Amino acid sequence: MALASVVDLSFSYPGADRQALVSVSLEIEPGEFVALLGTSGSGKSTLLRALSGLVPHFHGGRFAGRVVVGGRDTRTSRPADLAGTVATVFQEPEDQVVLTRVLAEVAFGLENLATAPAEIVARATSALCAIGAEHLAERPVAELSGGELQRVCLASALALEPELLLLDEPSSQLDRDAAEALFDHARAHGCAVVVAEQRPELPLAFADRIVFLRDGQIADELPPAWTEQPTPPVARASEGDEVVRLERVSYAYPGGPPVLVDESLSLRRGEVAALVGPNGVGKTTLAKVAAGLIVPGGGRVLRFGSAAYLPQDPGRYLVTETVLAEVALASGEERAWHALEQLDLTAFAMRHPRDLSSGERERLAIATVLAVDPDLLVLDEPTRGVDPERKRELAALLRAQAPSRATLVVTHDRVFAMSVGDRTIALGSEAVLV
Amino acid sequence: MSAVPAAALLAALAFAALLADSIWTVAAIVLVLLVPCLRAPSAHRRLYLASVAISAGSVFLLWPWLQNTGSHPFWHGPIVPVLGELTVTREELWLAGLYALRFAAVGLASAAYVLLLDHDRLLGAASWARRSALSVALATRLVPTLERDAVGLVEALRGRGVEVEGARARARLLSPLLAGSLERGLNLAEAMEARGFGRPGRTRVPTPPWTVVDRLALAGALLIAVGALWL
């Protein structure tokens, strides 16, 4: 008997002019690992929310069809009642943390499920051990890196010993090894797993079954763009003028250990460099130093021209009332329209930026820095929440604009790094390659 | 020291500062509360201490203009229509100092609560009012979260070549900060519901027994609160 069944499910959010899910039917067997893939805004997160009962109970909207999980109909069982049978790890780890210390955070769900007090700490600790995060138990969550926080969220879900684990883009902030470990842990736990992802390589390697969503409907086939390896650009030594040079740069955040020690880097106009490396190795710090947002404690930075920097999770940092105004803020309307066109966002020009999906926000944020037309463009994880088809378009756009500037892309996404970069700069395990 | 006796001590000191009539007593309480606040990491305490200093300073500066008491003029100002002659008396200054110090004491007690206490333990101890305690615990995280978001916003704008300078430019960030915080609040509420929050019959992690220091601290808090009635 199926653990979860979705029967002819259609759903629209309140006030939405189109359906987020259209006649979706799906069955999930116990212990099955299902990869839920799909373009940005295709309804992946909505389907996960339907499986946890949050759609329709938390979000409202028009709901037709039926979802049954562990024998309970989600129309009559609230999400809190389904908790324990179902556990969810959401897209933004920072937004799902309730308490201040890791162990208490992992124990929070167990307390809600009325677990015997004597068992709570043991189960929370065991969940942390299962994902190799027991050393974090007494740490304040505010001090954790994005990757560590992601693991704590997974431990919080695993501690509930669910039959169905729902993961919404769990590897968006993780390096390849950490993402692999996370999927390993989820798989080893033995429960059924449904993982929604924009980076398909790992889910494709782990999953028993692929479900592909497009425009709220299950598609018959996976589009080739999701499985094909990109063709790397022809690597070439750039002969353009030097745009930025970092010489033996060091940096430590106040009260913290050194993040960068004697790192050097040079970027020339016309080249696109991909900066890769494991979590916490200082990629973002190096990128900020290159863009002039951080003054290094030691060493020298020479910059010849203007710089623009796109931070991680830029969808949080939108300040105006319309998409057009957001892009025009630093560049004027003419350039803004051009940038929106390049990112295929003109249809959203008069929408509020916060009404866009996470992938659309990411593209909007990219438009805000492209419109500035800087000599040095630094993008920090620009493909988070962006589907492979859009990533290809973004890579092509960055390649097409490469001659006019130097571009540094910080990314965990190896496929994107390969498709966009003339060269790869590995920080951490390997020295920075100048 | 456990979180509950520590919170009781802070509350008792704030209570005593509000009841005490002697400016020297309130000043002593302010100094006592300043000590733990200075133990917090400087990056965290800066915003709280600055807020307390600005608020208390504003109370001190504004109070004499809102009062008309005392018979020992310290300064005579111009005659303003409707209000009459502006004067500041020594008594008004004394009262302004007292109220500013009371304000500072309550502010520092709140800062110490936010910066130093283990809110998880406090929440664990709140067996009969968990929802309210959780709301307070989440509210105390609002200031650091907003501070972090504001830093991120300014940095993101600088990354686009937009410098945020001056009070007006910073004030324009309030709306996106509020929108971001509402969005974050909705996401958190959703995650809490998905983790079973609100189900009946919840249990809690056993808390460690109180130590002698904890008992002494609670007794001290009671003594301060009762003693304040005679200060």
Interface residues (C-beta under 8 A of the other chain):
Chain A: S52 L54 H57 F58 R78 P79 A80 D81 A83 G84 V86 A87 T88 F90 E92 E94 D95 Q96 V97 V98 L99 T100 R101 A104 A107 F108 G109 L110 E111 N112 L113 A114 T115 A116 P117 A118 I120 V121 A142 S156 L160 P254 G255 A291 L293 S306 A308 Y309 L310 P311 P314 R316 Y317 L318 V319 L329 A330 R354 T368 V369 V372 P374 V378
Chain B: P41 S42 A43 D118 H119 D120 L123 G124 L134 A137 L138 R141 P144 D149 G152 L153 E155 A156 L157 R158 G159 R160 G161 V162 R172 L173 S175 P176 A179 G180 E183 R184 N187 L188 A189 E190 A191 M192 E193 A194 R195 G196 F197 G198 R199 G201 R202 T203 R204 V205 P206
